[in-house]
Amino acid sequence: MSRLGHIRAYPAASLVADETAVHAEPEPAPLPVTKSQPGGFLNARMSGLGAYAPPEIRTNNYFERTVNVSDEWIVRRTGIRERRICRPGTPSSELAAEAGRRAIKGCGISPAEIDVIIVATTTPDMIFPSTACLVQHKLECRGAWGFDLSAACSGFLFGMQVAVQFIKTGGLQRALVIGVDVMSSITDYSDPSTCILFGDGAGAALIESADEQDDCVFIDSLNEGDGSWANSLELPAGGSLHPASHETVARKMHFVRQDGGAIFKYSVCRLAQLCQRLLERNNLTMSDVKLFVPHQGNMRIMAAVADRLHLRSNQVMVNIDKFGNTGAATIPLALQSAVDEHRLNRGDLVLLAAVGAGMTVGATLLRWFH
Ligand SMILES: CC(C)(COP(=O)(O)OP(=O)(O)OC[C@H]1O[C@@H](n2cnc3c(N)ncnc32)[C@H](O)[C@@H]1OP(=O)(O)O)[C@@H](O)C(=O)NCCC(=O)NCCS
């Protein structure tokens, strides 16, 4: 008898029968009629938005007490007044699932209709399984696949770009893109140059194929990465280069490290250039933009970018005063704040722009969906 002789050979038909039993799902609905772009591609639109930040508020007074940085300094140099901080041990998947639930709610679809879940995060629950799988389970998105996307604060825009491409090529109908970060889990609260900046939060967008009449669609995106800047913003340990050890813990290598001044200048320059290029290649100008929603890293970075782009202050969405820098969550959280403040109407041209570790930078143009 061969060494594999103990394995029973099943007839092909019984395998088919077993698979049918495991995957006894209803047939997927046929694709809706979709509007073609020149070149035969479909259009994609945002059809739902949701955000969640933990209820616990940490004001600047905390840092006056702990690292001797005054409220006045933090407000003047960053624009931040308070941020939300999770209870210790709260996983990113918990925030992400709540944001996802809110994005789906009101769209008239069931979680089982989502094809793919993309979670942009630098604070996954763990290295594996992916936070996307944990969210898939929490939201009961039966049959959906997904993955985590690592592009730091640009991750939400990169994730939307990936989702839009899936939909434009007709491969998938519906994607849930989530930006989430529990920055408090990777922040050294004895380092005044970083700990004042960050907060926790999550935001999610449902992205679907657009129907024939819909003009409120994604228009274009530009994304870039430049690894020569890798050391300017990093969390050095816990990966294959520096696996966790007593030494990495003792040297605080599991916390965010940054060259704040270098990032400041990179952000101002690259964000402004990328936005300008994106508008130009779509024959649009800043005066066409209803709302510019930048990554909320520092109020002065946003002001400098707006200045370079000749934007009026009422064209710029700012919520850093309430949330700080929430990593991959800042763009959807800022969009949610814009909705809550009634600053967006159907058809408005929205320009999103983010910058993050890598360095990475991205810009996206879309027409608002409701
Ligand atoms: C950490 C931080 C709060 C420290 O604040 P600060 O000490 O007041 O920073 P500075 O005012 O010195 O500004 C940093 C640099 O930007 C430059 N800068 C200031 N305003 C600028 C502007 N409008 N355009 C271009 N550069 C500008 C400053 O000249 C300085 O450069 P220098 O050190 O060569 O002189 C600030 O540097 C910061 O927020 N950096 C970005 C951090 C960040 O966003 N991290 C996460 C990225 S996702």
The ligand as an ORCA input file, in Angstrom:
! r2SCAN-3c Opt
* xyz 0 1
  C       6.068     68.102     15.377
  C       5.643     69.549     15.148
  C       4.285     69.793     15.795
  C       6.675     70.462     15.778
  O       6.213     71.800     15.631
  P       7.232     72.999     15.472
  O       8.452     72.744     16.281
  O       6.464     74.231     15.747
  O       7.576     72.881     13.915
  P       8.169     74.022     13.072
  O       7.375     75.260     13.152
  O       9.599     74.136     13.421
  O       7.992     73.528     11.593
  C       8.701     72.461     11.113
  C       9.448     72.897      9.835
  O       8.509     73.321      8.853
  C       8.865     74.606      8.326
  N       7.674     75.381      8.003
  C       6.909     76.107      8.843
  N       5.912     76.699      8.147
  C       6.065     76.320      6.850
  C       5.349     76.596      5.661
  N       4.273     77.399      5.645
  N       5.779     76.046      4.501
  C       6.865     75.230      4.475
  N       7.584     74.918      5.588
  C       7.191     75.475      6.757
  C       9.648     75.253      9.463
  O      10.529     76.230      8.930
  C      10.391     74.078     10.062
  O      11.554     73.781      9.312
  P      13.030     74.037      9.949
  O      13.065     73.106     11.154
  O      13.974     73.636      8.874
  O      13.052     75.489     10.293
  C       5.563     69.863     13.647
  O       6.854     69.838     13.101
  C       4.671     68.911     12.906
  O       3.477     68.852     13.120
  N       5.219     68.130     11.950
  C       4.453     67.199     11.184
  C       4.162     65.958     12.009
  C       3.164     65.041     11.337
  O       2.269     65.462     10.658
  N       3.335     63.720     11.561
  C       2.492     62.697     11.056
  C       2.514     62.678      9.584
  S       1.236     61.666      8.942
*
